[in-house]
């Protein structure tokens, strides 16, 4: 086990677990913050795993996760109650 994998373990326990708790319980704005921080930590954890395991395929997967995450963010965004009509 090297320093990269130790950093992954620390982030999983000390970073991602609290984000999942905040995302599961609390008000809607707190859940959104927890989800956003968890997304960022997940990408960092995947990059640290790539370094720790001396693999090159993980950063490509990280880029794919970020691109798909942003796509889903745009498609699942909450629409205004008036159906999205602006300037009325």
LOTI-982409 format. One line per field, with one value per atom (N, C-alpha, C, O): x, y, z; residue number from 1; atom name. Coordinates in steps of 0.2 Angstrom, whole numbers, plus 5000, padded with zeros to 4 digits. Example, Ala and Ser with C-alpha at 12.3 -4.5 7.8 and 13.67 -1.06 7.14 Angstrom:
c1	[5066, 5062, 5066, 5071, 5064, 5068, 5064, 5067]
c2	[4972, 4978, 4984, 4983, 4989, 4995, 5000, 5006]
c3	[5039, 5039, 5039, 5042, 5035, 5036, 5039, 5040]
seq	[1, 1, 1, 1, 2, 2, 2, 2]
atom	[N, CA, C, O, N, CA, C, O]
This chain:
c1	[5004, 5000, 5004, 5009, 5003, 5007, 5003, 4998, 5006, 5003, 4997, 4992, 4997, 4991, 4985, 4979, 4986, 4980, 4978, 4972, 4983, 4981, 4977, 4972, 4979, 4974, 4967, 4963, 4967, 4960, 4956, 4950, 4959, 4956, 4953, 4948, 4958, 4956, 4950, 4946, 4950, 4945, 4938, 4933, 4939, 4933, 4929, 4923, 4933, 4930, 4929, 4924, 4934, 4933, 4930, 4928, 4929, 4926, 4920, 4915, 4920, 4914, 4908, 4903, 4910, 4905, 4901, 4895, 4904, 4900, 4896, 4890, 4898, 4894, 4888, 4883, 4889, 4883, 4878, 4872, 4880, 4875, 4872, 4866, 4875, 4872, 4867, 4862, 4869, 4865, 4859, 4853, 4859, 4853, 4848, 4842, 4851, 4847, 4848, 4853, 4843, 4843, 4839, 4835, 4840, 4836, 4838, 4844, 4834, 4836, 4843, 4847, 4844, 4850, 4856, 4861, 4855, 4861, 4862, 4868, 4857, 4858, 4861, 4865, 4860, 4863, 4870, 4874, 4872, 4879, 4883, 4888, 4880, 4883, 4884, 4889, 4879, 4880, 4885, 4889, 4886, 4891, 4898, 4902, 4899, 4905, 4907, 4912, 4902, 4903, 4905, 4909, 4902, 4904, 4911, 4915, 4913, 4920, 4925, 4930, 4923, 4928, 4928, 4933, 4923, 4923, 4928, 4932, 4928, 4933, 4940, 4945, 4941, 4948, 4950, 4956, 4945, 4947, 4949, 4953, 4945, 4947, 4954, 4957, 4955, 4962, 4967, 4973, 4966, 4971, 4972, 4977, 4966, 4967, 4971, 4975, 4970, 4974, 4982, 4986, 4983, 4990, 4993, 4998, 4989, 4991, 4991, 4995, 4987, 4988, 4992, 4992, 4994, 4999, 4995, 4997, 4989, 4984, 4983, 4983, 4982, 4981, 4974, 4972, 4970, 4963, 4958, 4953, 4960, 4955, 4954, 4949, 4959, 4958, 4953, 4950, 4954, 4949, 4942, 4937, 4941, 4935, 4932, 4926, 4937, 4935, 4932, 4928, 4936, 4933, 4926, 4922, 4925, 4919, 4913, 4908, 4915, 4910, 4909, 4903, 4914, 4912, 4908, 4903, 4909, 4905, 4898, 4893, 4897, 4890, 4887, 4881, 4891, 4888, 4885, 4880, 4889, 4887, 4881, 4876, 4881, 4875, 4869, 4863, 4869, 4863, 4861, 4855, 4866, 4864, 4860, 4855, 4862, 4858, 4851, 4846, 4850, 4844, 4839, 4833, 4842, 4838, 4837, 4834, 4839, 4838, 4831, 4827, 4829, 4822, 4819, 4823, 4814, 4811, 4807, 4804, 4806, 4801, 4794, 4792, 4790, 4783, 4779, 4774, 4781, 4777, 4778, 4776, 4782, 4783, 4789, 4791, 4793, 4799, 4798, 4803, 4792, 4791, 4794, 4793, 4799, 4802, 4800, 4798, 4800, 4798, 4791, 4789, 4787, 4779, 4777, 4772]
c2	[4994, 5000, 5006, 5007, 5011, 5017, 5023, 5022, 5029, 5035, 5037, 5039, 5035, 5037, 5033, 5035, 5026, 5022, 5024, 5023, 5026, 5029, 5035, 5036, 5039, 5045, 5043, 5047, 5038, 5036, 5034, 5035, 5030, 5027, 5033, 5033, 5038, 5043, 5047, 5049, 5049, 5052, 5048, 5051, 5042, 5038, 5038, 5039, 5038, 5038, 5045, 5046, 5049, 5056, 5061, 5066, 5059, 5064, 5062, 5066, 5056, 5054, 5051, 5053, 5048, 5046, 5051, 5051, 5057, 5062, 5066, 5068, 5066, 5069, 5065, 5067, 5058, 5054, 5054, 5054, 5055, 5057, 5063, 5063, 5068, 5075, 5074, 5077, 5071, 5070, 5066, 5067, 5061, 5057, 5061, 5060, 5065, 5068, 5076, 5078, 5080, 5087, 5090, 5087, 5097, 5101, 5100, 5098, 5103, 5102, 5105, 5103, 5112, 5115, 5111, 5111, 5108, 5105, 5098, 5096, 5095, 5089, 5090, 5087, 5096, 5098, 5099, 5097, 5103, 5104, 5097, 5096, 5093, 5086, 5082, 5079, 5083, 5079, 5082, 5078, 5089, 5092, 5090, 5089, 5091, 5089, 5082, 5080, 5077, 5070, 5069, 5065, 5072, 5072, 5074, 5070, 5079, 5081, 5076, 5075, 5074, 5069, 5063, 5059, 5061, 5054, 5055, 5050, 5060, 5061, 5061, 5058, 5065, 5065, 5058, 5056, 5054, 5047, 5043, 5039, 5044, 5040, 5041, 5037, 5048, 5050, 5047, 5045, 5047, 5045, 5037, 5034, 5034, 5026, 5025, 5020, 5029, 5028, 5029, 5025, 5034, 5034, 5029, 5026, 5027, 5022, 5015, 5011, 5013, 5007, 5007, 5002, 5013, 5013, 5011, 5007, 5013, 5012, 5018, 5024, 5018, 5024, 5024, 5029, 5019, 5019, 5023, 5025, 5024, 5027, 5034, 5037, 5038, 5045, 5046, 5051, 5042, 5042, 5041, 5044, 5036, 5035, 5041, 5042, 5044, 5050, 5056, 5059, 5057, 5062, 5060, 5064, 5053, 5051, 5052, 5055, 5051, 5052, 5060, 5062, 5064, 5071, 5074, 5077, 5071, 5073, 5071, 5075, 5065, 5062, 5065, 5066, 5067, 5070, 5077, 5079, 5081, 5087, 5087, 5091, 5082, 5081, 5079, 5082, 5075, 5073, 5079, 5080, 5083, 5089, 5094, 5097, 5095, 5099, 5096, 5100, 5089, 5086, 5085, 5085, 5085, 5084, 5090, 5089, 5095, 5102, 5103, 5102, 5106, 5107, 5113, 5118, 5112, 5118, 5122, 5120, 5129, 5133, 5131, 5127, 5133, 5130, 5133, 5130, 5138, 5141, 5137, 5140, 5132, 5128, 5131, 5129, 5135, 5138, 5144, 5146, 5147, 5153, 5159, 5160, 5162, 5168, 5175, 5175, 5180, 5187, 5188, 5192, 5185, 5186, 5192, 5194]
c3	[5000, 5000, 5000, 5004, 4995, 4995, 4997, 4999, 4997, 4999, 4996, 4998, 4989, 4985, 4988, 4988, 4989, 4991, 4999, 5000, 5003, 5009, 5009, 5013, 5004, 5003, 5001, 5003, 4997, 4994, 5000, 5001, 5005, 5011, 5015, 5018, 5016, 5020, 5017, 5021, 5011, 5007, 5007, 5008, 5007, 5007, 5014, 5014, 5019, 5026, 5028, 5031, 5027, 5030, 5026, 5028, 5019, 5015, 5011, 5012, 5009, 5005, 5009, 5008, 5015, 5019, 5022, 5022, 5025, 5027, 5022, 5023, 5016, 5010, 5009, 5007, 5009, 5008, 5014, 5012, 5020, 5025, 5024, 5025, 5023, 5021, 5015, 5016, 5010, 5004, 5006, 5003, 5011, 5013, 5017, 5017, 5022, 5027, 5026, 5025, 5028, 5028, 5023, 5020, 5023, 5019, 5011, 5010, 5007, 5000, 4998, 4994, 5000, 4998, 5001, 4998, 5007, 5010, 5006, 5006, 5004, 5000, 4994, 4991, 4991, 4984, 4985, 4981, 4991, 4992, 4994, 4991, 4997, 4999, 4992, 4991, 4988, 4981, 4977, 4974, 4977, 4973, 4976, 4972, 4982, 4985, 4984, 4983, 4985, 4984, 4976, 4975, 4972, 4965, 4964, 4960, 4967, 4966, 4969, 4967, 4975, 4979, 4975, 4975, 4972, 4968, 4962, 4961, 4959, 4953, 4956, 4953, 4962, 4965, 4967, 4966, 4970, 4972, 4966, 4967, 4961, 4955, 4952, 4950, 4952, 4950, 4955, 4952, 4961, 4966, 4965, 4966, 4964, 4962, 4956, 4956, 4951, 4945, 4947, 4944, 4951, 4953, 4957, 4956, 4962, 4967, 4964, 4966, 4959, 4956, 4949, 4946, 4947, 4941, 4935, 4931, 4935, 4929, 4925, 4928, 4918, 4914, 4912, 4910, 4913, 4910, 4915, 4913, 4921, 4926, 4924, 4924, 4922, 4921, 4915, 4914, 4910, 4904, 4907, 4905, 4912, 4915, 4919, 4919, 4922, 4926, 4921, 4923, 4916, 4911, 4909, 4908, 4907, 4905, 4911, 4909, 4917, 4922, 4923, 4924, 4922, 4923, 4917, 4918, 4911, 4905, 4906, 4905, 4908, 4908, 4914, 4914, 4920, 4925, 4923, 4926, 4920, 4917, 4913, 4913, 4908, 4904, 4908, 4907, 4913, 4917, 4921, 4922, 4923, 4927, 4923, 4925, 4916, 4912, 4911, 4910, 4910, 4908, 4914, 4913, 4920, 4926, 4930, 4935, 4927, 4931, 4932, 4927, 4938, 4939, 4935, 4935, 4932, 4928, 4932, 4937, 4930, 4934, 4933, 4929, 4938, 4939, 4933, 4931, 4930, 4924, 4918, 4912, 4918, 4911, 4908, 4902, 4911, 4908, 4904, 4901, 4903, 4900, 4903, 4909, 4900, 4903, 4900, 4894, 4904, 4901, 4900, 4896, 4904, 4903, 4907, 4907]
seq	[1, 1, 1, 1, 2, 2, 2, 2, 3, 3, 3, 3, 4, 4, 4, 4, 5, 5, 5, 5, 6, 6, 6, 6, 7, 7, 7, 7, 8, 8, 8, 8, 9, 9, 9, 9, 10, 10, 10, 10, 11, 11, 11, 11, 12, 12, 12, 12, 13, 13, 13, 13, 14, 14, 14, 14, 15, 15, 15, 15, 16, 16, 16, 16, 17, 17, 17, 17, 18, 18, 18, 18, 19, 19, 19, 19, 20, 20, 20, 20, 21, 21, 21, 21, 22, 22, 22, 22, 23, 23, 23, 23, 24, 24, 24, 24, 25, 25, 25, 25, 26, 26, 26, 26, 27, 27, 27, 27, 28, 28, 28, 28, 29, 29, 29, 29, 30, 30, 30, 30, 31, 31, 31, 31, 32, 32, 32, 32, 33, 33, 33, 33, 34, 34, 34, 34, 35, 35, 35, 35, 36, 36, 36, 36, 37, 37, 37, 37, 38, 38, 38, 38, 39, 39, 39, 39, 40, 40, 40, 40, 41, 41, 41, 41, 42, 42, 42, 42, 43, 43, 43, 43, 44, 44, 44, 44, 45, 45, 45, 45, 46, 46, 46, 46, 47, 47, 47, 47, 48, 48, 48, 48, 49, 49, 49, 49, 50, 50, 50, 50, 51, 51, 51, 51, 52, 52, 52, 52, 53, 53, 53, 53, 54, 54, 54, 54, 55, 55, 55, 55, 56, 56, 56, 56, 57, 57, 57, 57, 58, 58, 58, 58, 59, 59, 59, 59, 60, 60, 60, 60, 61, 61, 61, 61, 62, 62, 62, 62, 63, 63, 63, 63, 64, 64, 64, 64, 65, 65, 65, 65, 66, 66, 66, 66, 67, 67, 67, 67, 68, 68, 68, 68, 69, 69, 69, 69, 70, 70, 70, 70, 71, 71, 71, 71, 72, 72, 72, 72, 73, 73, 73, 73, 74, 74, 74, 74, 75, 75, 75, 75, 76, 76, 76, 76, 77, 77, 77, 77, 78, 78, 78, 78, 79, 79, 79, 79, 80, 80, 80, 80, 81, 81, 81, 81, 82, 82, 82, 82, 83, 83, 83, 83, 84, 84, 84, 84, 85, 85, 85, 85, 86, 86, 86, 86, 87, 87, 87, 87, 88, 88, 88, 88]
atom	[N, CA, C, O, N, CA, C, O, N, CA, C, O, N, CA, C, O, N, CA, C, O, N, CA, C, O, N, CA, C, O, N, CA, C, O, N, CA, C, O, N, CA, C, O, N, CA, C, O, N, CA, C, O, N, CA, C, O, N, CA, C, O, N, CA, C, O, N, CA, C, O, N, CA, C, O, N, CA, C, O, N, CA, C, O, N, CA, C, O, N, CA, C, O, N, CA, C, O, N, CA, C, O, N, CA, C, O, N, CA, C, O, N, CA, C, O, N, CA, C, O, N, CA, C, O, N, CA, C, O, N, CA, C, O, N, CA, C, O, N, CA, C, O, N, CA, C, O, N, CA, C, O, N, CA, C, O, N, CA, C, O, N, CA, C, O, N, CA, C, O, N, CA, C, O, N, CA, C, O, N, CA, C, O, N, CA, C, O, N, CA, C, O, N, CA, C, O, N, CA, C, O, N, CA, C, O, N, CA, C, O, N, CA, C, O, N, CA, C, O, N, CA, C, O, N, CA, C, O, N, CA, C, O, N, CA, C, O, N, CA, C, O, N, CA, C, O, N, CA, C, O, N, CA, C, O, N, CA, C, O, N, CA, C, O, N, CA, C, O, N, CA, C, O, N, CA, C, O, N, CA, C, O, N, CA, C, O, N, CA, C, O, N, CA, C, O, N, CA, C, O, N, CA, C, O, N, CA, C, O, N, CA, C, O, N, CA, C, O, N, CA, C, O, N, CA, C, O, N, CA, C, O, N, CA, C, O, N, CA, C, O, N, CA, C, O, N, CA, C, O, N, CA, C, O, N, CA, C, O, N, CA, C, O, N, CA, C, O, N, CA, C, O, N, CA, C, O, N, CA, C, O, N, CA, C, O, N, CA, C, O, N, CA, C, O]
